[in-house]
């Protein structure tokens, strides 16, 4: 889960695995895989960093094939 802030200042947790799209309109809009949208105060770059950190924490990117590495070191 990543911590984000709605435009009204209230914090909430979002499961980053369901994020499909992050856009700036200029407000940062997050679209989930089910079509639901959230507008947050964090920048697009901040959301990307939080998502990357979340993936690292659950070791989603620990598989070399998911990272795009061609040859796994033995």
PDB file of N, CA, C, O and CB in Angstrom:
ATOM      1  N   UNK A   1       0.845  -1.177   0.000  1.00  0.00           N
ATOM      2  CA  UNK A   1       0.000   0.000   0.000  1.00  0.00           C
ATOM      3  C   UNK A   1       0.889   1.237   0.000  1.00  0.00           C
ATOM      4  O   UNK A   1       1.966   1.239   0.595  1.00  0.00           O
ATOM      5  CB  UNK A   1      -0.961  -0.001   1.219  1.00  0.00           C
ATOM      6  N   UNK A   2       0.435   2.272  -0.663  1.00  0.00           N
ATOM      7  CA  UNK A   2       1.154   3.546  -0.646  1.00  0.00           C
ATOM      8  C   UNK A   2       0.247   4.605  -0.029  1.00  0.00           C
ATOM      9  O   UNK A   2      -0.972   4.578  -0.197  1.00  0.00           O
ATOM     10  CB  UNK A   2       1.605   3.965  -2.088  1.00  0.00           C
ATOM     11  N   UNK A   3       0.866   5.533   0.685  1.00  0.00           N
ATOM     12  CA  UNK A   3       0.130   6.614   1.333  1.00  0.00           C
ATOM     13  C   UNK A   3       0.046   7.798   0.371  1.00  0.00           C
ATOM     14  O   UNK A   3       1.060   8.251  -0.158  1.00  0.00           O
ATOM     15  CB  UNK A   3       0.812   7.032   2.675  1.00  0.00           C
ATOM     16  N   UNK A   4      -1.164   8.291   0.153  1.00  0.00           N
ATOM     17  CA  UNK A   4      -1.395   9.435  -0.726  1.00  0.00           C
ATOM     18  C   UNK A   4      -2.316  10.424  -0.022  1.00  0.00           C
ATOM     19  O   UNK A   4      -2.879  10.127   1.032  1.00  0.00           O
ATOM     20  CB  UNK A   4      -2.004   8.984  -2.088  1.00  0.00           C
ATOM     21  N   UNK A   5      -2.462  11.614  -0.627  1.00  0.00           N
ATOM     22  CA  UNK A   5      -3.292  12.658  -0.041  1.00  0.00           C
ATOM     23  C   UNK A   5      -4.306  13.154  -1.065  1.00  0.00           C
ATOM     24  O   UNK A   5      -3.945  13.541  -2.177  1.00  0.00           O
ATOM     25  CB  UNK A   5      -2.422  13.824   0.469  1.00  0.00           C
ATOM     26  N   UNK A   6      -5.574  13.138  -0.677  1.00  0.00           N
ATOM     27  CA  UNK A   6      -6.628  13.680  -1.547  1.00  0.00           C
ATOM     28  C   UNK A   6      -6.506  15.202  -1.589  1.00  0.00           C
ATOM     29  O   UNK A   6      -5.807  15.793  -0.766  1.00  0.00           O
ATOM     30  CB  UNK A   6      -8.052  13.253  -1.045  1.00  0.00           C
ATOM     31  N   UNK A   7      -7.172  15.824  -2.530  1.00  0.00           N
ATOM     32  CA  UNK A   7      -7.125  17.278  -2.654  1.00  0.00           C
ATOM     33  C   UNK A   7      -7.667  17.987  -1.425  1.00  0.00           C
ATOM     34  O   UNK A   7      -7.289  19.126  -1.152  1.00  0.00           O
ATOM     35  CB  UNK A   7      -7.897  17.715  -3.867  1.00  0.00           C
ATOM     36  N   UNK A   8      -8.552  17.325  -0.676  1.00  0.00           N
ATOM     37  CA  UNK A   8      -9.101  17.939   0.540  1.00  0.00           C
ATOM     38  C   UNK A   8      -8.164  17.790   1.742  1.00  0.00           C
ATOM     39  O   UNK A   8      -8.513  18.201   2.849  1.00  0.00           O
ATOM     40  CB  UNK A   8     -10.454  17.319   0.868  1.00  0.00           C
ATOM     41  N   UNK A   9      -6.963  17.199   1.532  1.00  0.00           N
ATOM     42  CA  UNK A   9      -5.979  17.068   2.589  1.00  0.00           C
ATOM     43  C   UNK A   9      -6.038  15.777   3.376  1.00  0.00           C
ATOM     44  O   UNK A   9      -5.188  15.550   4.237  1.00  0.00           O
ATOM     45  CB  UNK A   9      -6.122  18.180   3.508  1.00  0.00           C
ATOM     46  N   UNK A  10      -7.011  14.925   3.111  1.00  0.00           N
ATOM     47  CA  UNK A  10      -7.132  13.672   3.845  1.00  0.00           C
ATOM     48  C   UNK A  10      -6.226  12.603   3.231  1.00  0.00           C
ATOM     49  O   UNK A  10      -6.200  12.407   2.016  1.00  0.00           O
ATOM     50  CB  UNK A  10      -8.596  13.193   3.857  1.00  0.00           C
ATOM     51  N   UNK A  11      -5.489  11.923   4.102  1.00  0.00           N
ATOM     52  CA  UNK A  11      -4.592  10.851   3.663  1.00  0.00           C
ATOM     53  C   UNK A  11      -5.374   9.557   3.476  1.00  0.00           C
ATOM     54  O   UNK A  11      -6.386   9.329   4.139  1.00  0.00           O
ATOM     55  CB  UNK A  11      -3.446  10.644   4.679  1.00  0.00           C
ATOM     56  N   UNK A  12      -4.895   8.717   2.570  1.00  0.00           N
ATOM     57  CA  UNK A  12      -5.477   7.394   2.389  1.00  0.00           C
ATOM     58  C   UNK A  12      -4.408   6.457   1.843  1.00  0.00           C
ATOM     59  O   UNK A  12      -3.394   6.896   1.300  1.00  0.00           O
ATOM     60  CB  UNK A  12      -6.709   7.448   1.440  1.00  0.00           C
ATOM     61  N   UNK A  13      -4.652   5.166   1.995  1.00  0.00           N
ATOM     62  CA  UNK A  13      -3.742   4.145   1.483  1.00  0.00           C
ATOM     63  C   UNK A  13      -4.336   3.531   0.228  1.00  0.00           C
ATOM     64  O   UNK A  13      -5.537   3.272   0.154  1.00  0.00           O
ATOM     65  CB  UNK A  13      -3.466   3.056   2.549  1.00  0.00           C
ATOM     66  N   UNK A  14      -3.476   3.302  -0.756  1.00  0.00           N
ATOM     67  CA  UNK A  14      -3.921   2.749  -2.030  1.00  0.00           C
ATOM     68  C   UNK A  14      -3.055   1.548  -2.371  1.00  0.00           C
ATOM     69  O   UNK A  14      -1.830   1.610  -2.259  1.00  0.00           O
ATOM     70  CB  UNK A  14      -3.861   3.815  -3.159  1.00  0.00           C
ATOM     71  N   UNK A  15      -3.679   0.466  -2.784  1.00  0.00           N
ATOM     72  CA  UNK A  15      -2.924  -0.710  -3.200  1.00  0.00           C
ATOM     73  C   UNK A  15      -2.323  -0.430  -4.568  1.00  0.00           C
ATOM     74  O   UNK A  15      -3.039  -0.355  -5.567  1.00  0.00           O
ATOM     75  CB  UNK A  15      -3.825  -1.985  -3.230  1.00  0.00           C
ATOM     76  N   UNK A  16      -0.999  -0.277  -4.610  1.00  0.00           N
ATOM     77  CA  UNK A  16      -0.307   0.118  -5.838  1.00  0.00           C
ATOM     78  C   UNK A  16      -0.381  -0.945  -6.927  1.00  0.00           C
ATOM     79  O   UNK A  16      -0.135  -0.641  -8.094  1.00  0.00           O
ATOM     80  CB  UNK A  16       1.138   0.424  -5.535  1.00  0.00           C
ATOM     81  N   UNK A  17      -0.711  -2.172  -6.575  1.00  0.00           N
ATOM     82  CA  UNK A  17      -0.813  -3.227  -7.582  1.00  0.00           C
ATOM     83  C   UNK A  17      -1.969  -2.986  -8.548  1.00  0.00           C
ATOM     84  O   UNK A  17      -1.979  -3.534  -9.651  1.00  0.00           O
ATOM     85  CB  UNK A  17      -0.982  -4.576  -6.906  1.00  0.00           C
ATOM     86  N   UNK A  18      -2.942  -2.172  -8.143  1.00  0.00           N
ATOM     87  CA  UNK A  18      -4.107  -1.921  -8.985  1.00  0.00           C
ATOM     88  C   UNK A  18      -4.008  -0.644  -9.813  1.00  0.00           C
ATOM     89  O   UNK A  18      -4.957  -0.286 -10.511  1.00  0.00           O
ATOM     90  CB  UNK A  18      -5.328  -1.857  -8.133  1.00  0.00           C
ATOM     91  N   UNK A  19      -2.878   0.041  -9.746  1.00  0.00           N
ATOM     92  CA  UNK A  19      -2.709   1.271 -10.529  1.00  0.00           C
ATOM     93  C   UNK A  19      -2.445   0.909 -11.982  1.00  0.00           C
ATOM     94  O   UNK A  19      -1.537   0.138 -12.292  1.00  0.00           O
ATOM     95  CB  UNK A  19      -1.550   2.142  -9.964  1.00  0.00           C
ATOM     96  N   UNK A  20      -3.250   1.477 -12.861  1.00  0.00           N
ATOM     97  CA  UNK A  20      -3.071   1.257 -14.293  1.00  0.00           C
ATOM     98  C   UNK A  20      -2.416   2.462 -14.956  1.00  0.00           C
ATOM     99  O   UNK A  20      -1.613   2.306 -15.875  1.00  0.00           O
ATOM    100  CB  UNK A  20      -4.415   0.958 -14.957  1.00  0.00           C
ATOM    101  N   UNK A  21      -2.761   3.683 -14.486  1.00  0.00           N
ATOM    102  CA  UNK A  21      -2.320   4.891 -15.159  1.00  0.00           C
ATOM    103  C   UNK A  21      -2.169   6.025 -14.160  1.00  0.00           C
ATOM    104  O   UNK A  21      -3.004   6.194 -13.271  1.00  0.00           O
ATOM    105  CB  UNK A  21      -3.299   5.279 -16.268  1.00  0.00           C
ATOM    106  N   UNK A  22      -1.096   6.807 -14.310  1.00  0.00           N
ATOM    107  CA  UNK A  22      -0.886   8.013 -13.506  1.00  0.00           C
ATOM    108  C   UNK A  22      -0.672   9.155 -14.484  1.00  0.00           C
ATOM    109  O   UNK A  22       0.223   9.100 -15.328  1.00  0.00           O
ATOM    110  CB  UNK A  22       0.339   7.861 -12.510  1.00  0.00           C
ATOM    111  N   UNK A  23      -1.506  10.203 -14.368  1.00  0.00           N
ATOM    112  CA  UNK A  23      -1.451  11.331 -15.300  1.00  0.00           C
ATOM    113  C   UNK A  23      -1.491  12.648 -14.533  1.00  0.00           C
ATOM    114  O   UNK A  23      -1.928  12.699 -13.383  1.00  0.00           O
ATOM    115  CB  UNK A  23      -2.617  11.262 -16.314  1.00  0.00           C
ATOM    116  N   UNK A  24      -1.032  13.705 -15.183  1.00  0.00           N
ATOM    117  CA  UNK A  24      -1.142  15.063 -14.621  1.00  0.00           C
ATOM    118  C   UNK A  24      -2.018  15.895 -15.537  1.00  0.00           C
ATOM    119  O   UNK A  24      -1.780  15.967 -16.742  1.00  0.00           O
ATOM    120  CB  UNK A  24       0.267  15.729 -14.447  1.00  0.00           C
ATOM    121  N   UNK A  25      -3.051  16.536 -14.949  1.00  0.00           N
ATOM    122  CA  UNK A  25      -4.013  17.303 -15.762  1.00  0.00           C
ATOM    123  C   UNK A  25      -4.201  18.760 -15.420  1.00  0.00           C
ATOM    124  O   UNK A  25      -5.057  19.275 -16.139  1.00  0.00           O
ATOM    125  CB  UNK A  25      -5.301  16.669 -15.676  1.00  0.00           C
ATOM    126  N   UNK A  26      -3.703  19.516 -14.609  1.00  0.00           N
ATOM    127  CA  UNK A  26      -2.410  19.470 -13.934  1.00  0.00           C
ATOM    128  C   UNK A  26      -2.432  18.706 -12.621  1.00  0.00           C
ATOM    129  O   UNK A  26      -1.368  18.362 -12.106  1.00  0.00           O
ATOM    130  CB  UNK A  26      -1.928  20.854 -13.685  1.00  0.00           C
ATOM    131  N   UNK A  27      -3.631  18.421 -12.046  1.00  0.00           N
ATOM    132  CA  UNK A  27      -3.653  17.611 -10.820  1.00  0.00           C
ATOM    133  C   UNK A  27      -3.314  16.171 -11.178  1.00  0.00           C
ATOM    134  O   UNK A  27      -3.656  15.700 -12.263  1.00  0.00           O
ATOM    135  CB  UNK A  27      -5.046  17.692 -10.109  1.00  0.00           C
ATOM    136  N   UNK A  28      -2.652  15.483 -10.281  1.00  0.00           N
ATOM    137  CA  UNK A  28      -2.267  14.101 -10.528  1.00  0.00           C
ATOM    138  C   UNK A  28      -3.487  13.204 -10.371  1.00  0.00           C
ATOM    139  O   UNK A  28      -4.125  13.174  -9.318  1.00  0.00           O
ATOM    140  CB  UNK A  28      -1.133  13.661  -9.571  1.00  0.00           C
ATOM    141  N   UNK A  29      -3.798  12.474 -11.438  1.00  0.00           N
ATOM    142  CA  UNK A  29      -4.943  11.574 -11.455  1.00  0.00           C
ATOM    143  C   UNK A  29      -4.446  10.147 -11.595  1.00  0.00           C
ATOM    144  O   UNK A  29      -3.665   9.831 -12.494  1.00  0.00           O
ATOM    145  CB  UNK A  29      -5.922  11.932 -12.602  1.00  0.00           C
ATOM    146  N   UNK A  30      -4.906   9.292 -10.698  1.00  0.00           N
ATOM    147  CA  UNK A  30      -4.529   7.883 -10.716  1.00  0.00           C
ATOM    148  C   UNK A  30      -5.751   7.085 -11.139  1.00  0.00           C
ATOM    149  O   UNK A  30      -6.818   7.197 -10.534  1.00  0.00           O
ATOM    150  CB  UNK A  30      -3.992   7.407  -9.318  1.00  0.00           C
ATOM    151  N   UNK A  31      -5.589   6.281 -12.183  1.00  0.00           N
ATOM    152  CA  UNK A  31      -6.668   5.413 -12.653  1.00  0.00           C
ATOM    153  C   UNK A  31      -6.312   3.980 -12.289  1.00  0.00           C
ATOM    154  O   UNK A  31      -5.214   3.504 -12.577  1.00  0.00           O
ATOM    155  CB  UNK A  31      -6.896   5.563 -14.197  1.00  0.00           C
ATOM    156  N   UNK A  32      -7.258   3.303 -11.652  1.00  0.00           N
ATOM    157  CA  UNK A  32      -7.048   1.908 -11.266  1.00  0.00           C
ATOM    158  C   UNK A  32      -7.515   0.967 -12.372  1.00  0.00           C
ATOM    159  O   UNK A  32      -8.181   1.390 -13.316  1.00  0.00           O
ATOM    160  CB  UNK A  32      -7.788   1.595  -9.954  1.00  0.00           C
ATOM    161  N   UNK A  33      -7.166  -0.292 -12.252  1.00  0.00           N
ATOM    162  CA  UNK A  33      -7.535  -1.278 -13.269  1.00  0.00           C
ATOM    163  C   UNK A  33      -9.053  -1.453 -13.390  1.00  0.00           C
ATOM    164  O   UNK A  33      -9.540  -1.907 -14.425  1.00  0.00           O
ATOM    165  CB  UNK A  33      -6.888  -2.618 -12.946  1.00  0.00           C
ATOM    166  N   UNK A  34      -9.801  -1.099 -12.345  1.00  0.00           N
ATOM    167  CA  UNK A  34     -11.258  -1.211 -12.397  1.00  0.00           C
ATOM    168  C   UNK A  34     -11.922   0.073 -12.924  1.00  0.00           C
ATOM    169  O   UNK A  34     -13.149   0.158 -12.989  1.00  0.00           O
ATOM    170  CB  UNK A  34     -11.801  -1.542 -11.008  1.00  0.00           C
ATOM    171  N   UNK A  35     -11.096   1.081 -13.304  1.00  0.00           N
ATOM    172  CA  UNK A  35     -11.623   2.322 -13.856  1.00  0.00           C
ATOM    173  C   UNK A  35     -11.822   3.434 -12.836  1.00  0.00           C
ATOM    174  O   UNK A  35     -12.048   4.583 -13.215  1.00  0.00           O
ATOM    175  CB  UNK A  35     -12.910   2.049 -14.524  1.00  0.00           C
ATOM    176  N   UNK A  36     -11.743   3.114 -11.554  1.00  0.00           N
ATOM    177  CA  UNK A  36     -11.908   4.129 -10.514  1.00  0.00           C
ATOM    178  C   UNK A  36     -10.730   5.098 -10.550  1.00  0.00           C
ATOM    179  O   UNK A  36      -9.592   4.697 -10.793  1.00  0.00           O
ATOM    180  CB  UNK A  36     -12.031   3.471  -9.113  1.00  0.00           C
ATOM    181  N   UNK A  37     -11.017   6.384 -10.306  1.00  0.00           N
ATOM    182  CA  UNK A  37      -9.986   7.419 -10.372  1.00  0.00           C
ATOM    183  C   UNK A  37      -9.844   8.127  -9.042  1.00  0.00           C
ATOM    184  O   UNK A  37     -10.816   8.331  -8.315  1.00  0.00           O
ATOM    185  CB  UNK A  37     -10.306   8.428 -11.470  1.00  0.00           C
ATOM    186  N   UNK A  38      -8.602   8.502  -8.738  1.00  0.00           N
ATOM    187  CA  UNK A  38      -8.286   9.281  -7.551  1.00  0.00           C
ATOM    188  C   UNK A  38      -7.455  10.477  -7.979  1.00  0.00           C
ATOM    189  O   UNK A  38      -6.531  10.345  -8.781  1.00  0.00           O
ATOM    190  CB  UNK A  38      -7.534   8.424  -6.489  1.00  0.00           C
ATOM    191  N   UNK A  39      -7.788  11.649  -7.441  1.00  0.00           N
ATOM    192  CA  UNK A  39      -6.995  12.853  -7.685  1.00  0.00           C
ATOM    193  C   UNK A  39      -6.247  13.142  -6.396  1.00  0.00           C
ATOM    194  O   UNK A  39      -6.847  13.241  -5.326  1.00  0.00           O
ATOM    195  CB  UNK A  39      -7.895  14.083  -8.129  1.00  0.00           C
ATOM    196  N   UNK A  40      -4.917  13.279  -6.508  1.00  0.00           N
ATOM    197  CA  UNK A  40      -4.080  13.418  -5.321  1.00  0.00           C
ATOM    198  C   UNK A  40      -3.199  14.657  -5.424  1.00  0.00           C
ATOM    199  O   UNK A  40      -2.989  15.207  -6.505  1.00  0.00           O
ATOM    200  CB  UNK A  40      -3.215  12.168  -5.124  1.00  0.00           C
ATOM    201  N   UNK A  41      -2.686  15.083  -4.261  1.00  0.00           N
ATOM    202  CA  UNK A  41      -1.835  16.276  -4.225  1.00  0.00           C
ATOM    203  C   UNK A  41      -0.401  15.974  -4.628  1.00  0.00           C
ATOM    204  O   UNK A  41       0.321  16.879  -5.047  1.00  0.00           O
ATOM    205  CB  UNK A  41      -1.853  16.887  -2.839  1.00  0.00           C
ATOM    206  N   UNK A  42       0.030  14.715  -4.508  1.00  0.00           N
ATOM    207  CA  UNK A  42       1.392  14.339  -4.872  1.00  0.00           C
ATOM    208  C   UNK A  42       1.593  14.478  -6.383  1.00  0.00           C
ATOM    209  O   UNK A  42       0.656  14.315  -7.164  1.00  0.00           O
ATOM    210  CB  UNK A  42       1.696  12.894  -4.417  1.00  0.00           C
ATOM    211  N   UNK A  43       2.822  14.780  -6.777  1.00  0.00           N
ATOM    212  CA  UNK A  43       3.134  14.892  -8.207  1.00  0.00           C
ATOM    213  C   UNK A  43       3.189  13.497  -8.824  1.00  0.00           C
ATOM    214  O   UNK A  43       3.258  12.489  -8.121  1.00  0.00           O
ATOM    215  CB  UNK A  43       4.484  15.642  -8.427  1.00  0.00           C
ATOM    216  N   UNK A  44       3.157  13.466 -10.144  1.00  0.00           N
ATOM    217  CA  UNK A  44       3.251  12.204 -10.868  1.00  0.00           C
ATOM    218  C   UNK A  44       4.560  11.483 -10.510  1.00  0.00           C
ATOM    219  O   UNK A  44       4.579  10.265 -10.328  1.00  0.00           O
ATOM    220  CB  UNK A  44       3.164  12.450 -12.396  1.00  0.00           C
ATOM    221  N   UNK A  45       5.633  12.242 -10.416  1.00  0.00           N
ATOM    222  CA  UNK A  45       6.940  11.682 -10.080  1.00  0.00           C
ATOM    223  C   UNK A  45       6.945  11.097  -8.661  1.00  0.00           C
ATOM    224  O   UNK A  45       7.514  10.030  -8.434  1.00  0.00           O
ATOM    225  CB  UNK A  45       8.029  12.759 -10.214  1.00  0.00           C
ATOM    226  N   UNK A  46       6.312  11.793  -7.709  1.00  0.00           N
ATOM    227  CA  UNK A  46       6.230  11.288  -6.332  1.00  0.00           C
ATOM    228  C   UNK A  46       5.470   9.967  -6.286  1.00  0.00           C
ATOM    229  O   UNK A  46       5.865   9.040  -5.579  1.00  0.00           O
ATOM    230  CB  UNK A  46       5.549  12.323  -5.416  1.00  0.00           C
ATOM    231  N   UNK A  47       4.375   9.887  -7.044  1.00  0.00           N
ATOM    232  CA  UNK A  47       3.587   8.653  -7.079  1.00  0.00           C
ATOM    233  C   UNK A  47       4.431   7.531  -7.661  1.00  0.00           C
ATOM    234  O   UNK A  47       4.424   6.418  -7.136  1.00  0.00           O
ATOM    235  CB  UNK A  47       2.287   8.844  -7.906  1.00  0.00           C
ATOM    236  N   UNK A  48       5.162   7.808  -8.745  1.00  0.00           N
ATOM    237  CA  UNK A  48       6.026   6.798  -9.349  1.00  0.00           C
ATOM    238  C   UNK A  48       7.056   6.280  -8.344  1.00  0.00           C
ATOM    239  O   UNK A  48       7.286   5.074  -8.254  1.00  0.00           O
ATOM    240  CB  UNK A  48       6.733   7.372 -10.581  1.00  0.00           C
ATOM    241  N   UNK A  49       7.670   7.183  -7.594  1.00  0.00           N
ATOM    242  CA  UNK A  49       8.668   6.780  -6.598  1.00  0.00           C
ATOM    243  C   UNK A  49       8.043   5.923  -5.505  1.00  0.00           C
ATOM    244  O   UNK A  49       8.635   4.930  -5.082  1.00  0.00           O
ATOM    245  CB  UNK A  49       9.330   8.013  -5.978  1.00  0.00           C
ATOM    246  N   UNK A  50       6.850   6.297  -5.046  1.00  0.00           N
ATOM    247  CA  UNK A  50       6.173   5.518  -4.007  1.00  0.00           C
ATOM    248  C   UNK A  50       5.812   4.126  -4.516  1.00  0.00           C
ATOM    249  O   UNK A  50       5.932   3.139  -3.790  1.00  0.00           O
ATOM    250  CB  UNK A  50       4.909   6.248  -3.529  1.00  0.00           C
ATOM    251  N   UNK A  51       5.370   4.058  -5.766  1.00  0.00           N
ATOM    252  CA  UNK A  51       5.019   2.759  -6.352  1.00  0.00           C
ATOM    253  C   UNK A  51       6.270   1.894  -6.483  1.00  0.00           C
ATOM    254  O   UNK A  51       6.247   0.712  -6.140  1.00  0.00           O
ATOM    255  CB  UNK A  51       4.339   2.942  -7.738  1.00  0.00           C
ATOM    256  N   UNK A  52       7.356   2.476  -6.976  1.00  0.00           N
ATOM    257  CA  UNK A  52       8.606   1.720  -7.122  1.00  0.00           C
ATOM    258  C   UNK A  52       9.089   1.205  -5.768  1.00  0.00           C
ATOM    259  O   UNK A  52       9.526   0.059  -5.657  1.00  0.00           O
ATOM    260  CB  UNK A  52       9.696   2.597  -7.775  1.00  0.00           C
ATOM    261  N   UNK A  53       9.012   2.051  -4.739  1.00  0.00           N
ATOM    262  CA  UNK A  53       9.423   1.633  -3.394  1.00  0.00           C
ATOM    263  C   UNK A  53       8.524   0.515  -2.874  1.00  0.00           C
ATOM    264  O   UNK A  53       9.001  -0.418  -2.228  1.00  0.00           O
ATOM    265  CB  UNK A  53       9.392   2.830  -2.424  1.00  0.00           C
ATOM    266  N   UNK A  54       7.228   0.607  -3.154  1.00  0.00           N
ATOM    267  CA  UNK A  54       6.291  -0.437  -2.740  1.00  0.00           C
ATOM    268  C   UNK A  54       6.640  -1.758  -3.422  1.00  0.00           C
ATOM    269  O   UNK A  54       6.683  -2.800  -2.768  1.00  0.00           O
ATOM    270  CB  UNK A  54       4.837  -0.027  -3.070  1.00  0.00           C
ATOM    271  N   UNK A  55       6.888  -1.722  -4.730  1.00  0.00           N
ATOM    272  CA  UNK A  55       7.261  -2.932  -5.464  1.00  0.00           C
ATOM    273  C   UNK A  55       8.526  -3.554  -4.893  1.00  0.00           C
ATOM    274  O   UNK A  55       8.620  -4.775  -4.764  1.00  0.00           O
ATOM    275  CB  UNK A  55       7.458  -2.618  -6.947  1.00  0.00           C
ATOM    276  N   UNK A  56       9.502  -2.715  -4.549  1.00  0.00           N
ATOM    277  CA  UNK A  56      10.736  -3.224  -3.950  1.00  0.00           C
ATOM    278  C   UNK A  56      10.454  -3.868  -2.605  1.00  0.00           C
ATOM    279  O   UNK A  56      11.027  -4.908  -2.280  1.00  0.00           O
ATOM    280  CB  UNK A  56      11.765  -2.100  -3.791  1.00  0.00           C
ATOM    281  N   UNK A  57       9.573  -3.255  -1.818  1.00  0.00           N
ATOM    282  CA  UNK A  57       9.288  -3.774  -0.480  1.00  0.00           C
ATOM    283  C   UNK A  57       8.601  -5.133  -0.519  1.00  0.00           C
ATOM    284  O   UNK A  57       8.761  -5.934   0.403  1.00  0.00           O
ATOM    285  CB  UNK A  57       8.425  -2.791   0.283  1.00  0.00           C
ATOM    286  N   UNK A  58       7.838  -5.402  -1.576  1.00  0.00           N
ATOM    287  CA  UNK A  58       7.184  -6.711  -1.691  1.00  0.00           C
ATOM    288  C   UNK A  58       7.946  -7.615  -2.660  1.00  0.00           C
ATOM    289  O   UNK A  58       7.483  -8.702  -3.003  1.00  0.00           O
ATOM    290  CB  UNK A  58       5.722  -6.547  -2.157  1.00  0.00           C
ATOM    291  N   UNK A  59       9.098  -7.159  -3.088  1.00  0.00           N
ATOM    292  CA  UNK A  59      10.026  -7.902  -3.935  1.00  0.00           C
ATOM    293  C   UNK A  59       9.443  -8.321  -5.275  1.00  0.00           C
ATOM    294  O   UNK A  59       9.787  -9.380  -5.800  1.00  0.00           O
ATOM    295  CB  UNK A  59      10.494  -9.109  -3.213  1.00  0.00           C
ATOM    296  N   UNK A  60       8.561  -7.493  -5.834  1.00  0.00           N
ATOM    297  CA  UNK A  60       8.026  -7.759  -7.164  1.00  0.00           C
ATOM    298  C   UNK A  60       9.146  -7.667  -8.198  1.00  0.00           C
ATOM    299  O   UNK A  60       9.164  -8.419  -9.172  1.00  0.00           O
ATOM    300  CB  UNK A  60       6.885  -6.769  -7.505  1.00  0.00           C
ATOM    301  N   UNK A  61      10.078  -6.741  -7.978  1.00  0.00           N
ATOM    302  CA  UNK A  61      11.146  -6.534  -8.948  1.00  0.00           C
ATOM    303  C   UNK A  61      12.374  -7.386  -8.649  1.00  0.00           C
ATOM    304  O   UNK A  61      13.432  -7.151  -9.233  1.00  0.00           O
ATOM    305  CB  UNK A  61      11.535  -5.075  -8.981  1.00  0.00           C
ATOM    306  N   UNK A  62      12.266  -8.365  -7.761  1.00  0.00           N
ATOM    307  CA  UNK A  62      13.420  -9.193  -7.438  1.00  0.00           C
ATOM    308  C   UNK A  62      13.668 -10.259  -8.500  1.00  0.00           C
ATOM    309  O   UNK A  62      14.778 -10.783  -8.591  1.00  0.00           O
ATOM    310  CB  UNK A  62      13.228  -9.848  -6.084  1.00  0.00           C
ATOM    311  N   UNK A  63      12.676 -10.585  -9.290  1.00  0.00           N
ATOM    312  CA  UNK A  63      12.840 -11.556 -10.366  1.00  0.00           C
ATOM    313  C   UNK A  63      13.542 -10.883 -11.535  1.00  0.00           C
ATOM    314  O   UNK A  63      13.021  -9.901 -12.065  1.00  0.00           O
ATOM    315  CB  UNK A  63      11.469 -12.144 -10.807  1.00  0.00           C
ATOM    316  N   UNK A  64      14.712 -11.375 -11.960  1.00  0.00           N
ATOM    317  CA  UNK A  64      15.463 -10.716 -13.032  1.00  0.00           C
ATOM    318  C   UNK A  64      14.695 -10.642 -14.350  1.00  0.00           C
ATOM    319  O   UNK A  64      14.920  -9.731 -15.146  1.00  0.00           O
ATOM    320  CB  UNK A  64      16.764 -11.439 -13.256  1.00  0.00           C
ATOM    321  N   UNK A  65      13.793 -11.590 -14.586  1.00  0.00           N
ATOM    322  CA  UNK A  65      13.017 -11.571 -15.825  1.00  0.00           C
ATOM    323  C   UNK A  65      11.984 -10.443 -15.821  1.00  0.00           C
ATOM    324  O   UNK A  65      11.690  -9.870 -16.870  1.00  0.00           O
ATOM    325  CB  UNK A  65      12.319 -12.917 -16.033  1.00  0.00           C
ATOM    326  N   UNK A  66      11.436 -10.124 -14.656  1.00  0.00           N
ATOM    327  CA  UNK A  66      10.505  -9.004 -14.538  1.00  0.00           C
ATOM    328  C   UNK A  66      11.229  -7.671 -14.670  1.00  0.00           C
ATOM    329  O   UNK A  66      10.660  -6.704 -15.177  1.00  0.00           O
ATOM    330  CB  UNK A  66       9.763  -9.066 -13.205  1.00  0.00           C
ATOM    331  N   UNK A  67      12.498  -7.611 -14.210  1.00  0.00           N
ATOM    332  CA  UNK A  67      13.286  -6.386 -14.319  1.00  0.00           C
ATOM    333  C   UNK A  67      13.756  -6.158 -15.740  1.00  0.00           C
ATOM    334  O   UNK A  67      14.138  -5.041 -16.091  1.00  0.00           O
ATOM    335  CB  UNK A  67      14.480  -6.436 -13.380  1.00  0.00           C
ATOM    336  N   UNK A  68      13.737  -7.199 -16.572  1.00  0.00           N
ATOM    337  CA  UNK A  68      14.219  -7.063 -17.935  1.00  0.00           C
ATOM    338  C   UNK A  68      15.645  -7.528 -18.128  1.00  0.00           C
ATOM    339  O   UNK A  68      16.222  -7.331 -19.197  1.00  0.00           O
ATOM    340  CB  UNK A  68      14.107  -5.656 -18.361  1.00  0.00           C
ATOM    341  N   UNK A  69      16.227  -8.148 -17.100  1.00  0.00           N
ATOM    342  CA  UNK A  69      17.576  -8.689 -17.237  1.00  0.00           C
ATOM    343  C   UNK A  69      17.525  -9.958 -18.082  1.00  0.00           C
ATOM    344  O   UNK A  69      16.729 -10.858 -17.813  1.00  0.00           O
ATOM    345  CB  UNK A  69      18.204  -8.978 -15.845  1.00  0.00           C
ATOM    346  N   UNK A  70      18.374 -10.026 -19.100  1.00  0.00           N
ATOM    347  CA  UNK A  70      18.381 -11.181 -19.987  1.00  0.00           C
ATOM    348  C   UNK A  70      19.021 -12.398 -19.349  1.00  0.00           C
ATOM    349  O   UNK A  70      18.508 -13.511 -19.467  1.00  0.00           O
ATOM    350  CB  UNK A  70      19.097 -10.846 -21.263  1.00  0.00           C
ATOM    351  N   UNK A  71      20.143 -12.187 -18.673  1.00  0.00           N
ATOM    352  CA  UNK A  71      20.859 -13.321 -18.098  1.00  0.00           C
ATOM    353  C   UNK A  71      20.937 -13.199 -16.587  1.00  0.00           C
ATOM    354  O   UNK A  71      21.498 -12.243 -16.050  1.00  0.00           O
ATOM    355  CB  UNK A  71      22.263 -13.427 -18.691  1.00  0.00           C
ATOM    356  N   UNK A  72      20.372 -14.170 -15.925  1.00  0.00           N
ATOM    357  CA  UNK A  72      20.376 -14.192 -14.472  1.00  0.00           C
ATOM    358  C   UNK A  72      21.711 -14.734 -13.991  1.00  0.00           C
ATOM    359  O   UNK A  72      22.177 -15.760 -14.488  1.00  0.00           O
ATOM    360  CB  UNK A  72      19.203 -15.039 -13.921  1.00  0.00           C
ATOM    361  N   UNK A  73      22.335 -14.056 -13.024  1.00  0.00           N
ATOM    362  CA  UNK A  73      23.601 -14.511 -12.476  1.00  0.00           C
ATOM    363  C   UNK A  73      23.346 -15.694 -11.559  1.00  0.00           C
ATOM    364  O   UNK A  73      22.443 -15.656 -10.724  1.00  0.00           O
ATOM    365  CB  UNK A  73      24.323 -13.371 -11.720  1.00  0.00           C
ATOM    366  N   UNK A  74      24.118 -16.715 -11.709  1.00  0.00           N
ATOM    367  CA  UNK A  74      23.968 -17.946 -10.926  1.00  0.00           C
ATOM    368  C   UNK A  74      24.764 -17.870  -9.657  1.00  0.00           C
ATOM    369  O   UNK A  74      24.761 -18.815  -8.869  1.00  0.00           O
ATOM    370  CB  UNK A  74      24.398 -19.161 -11.732  1.00  0.00           C
TER     371      UNK A  74
END
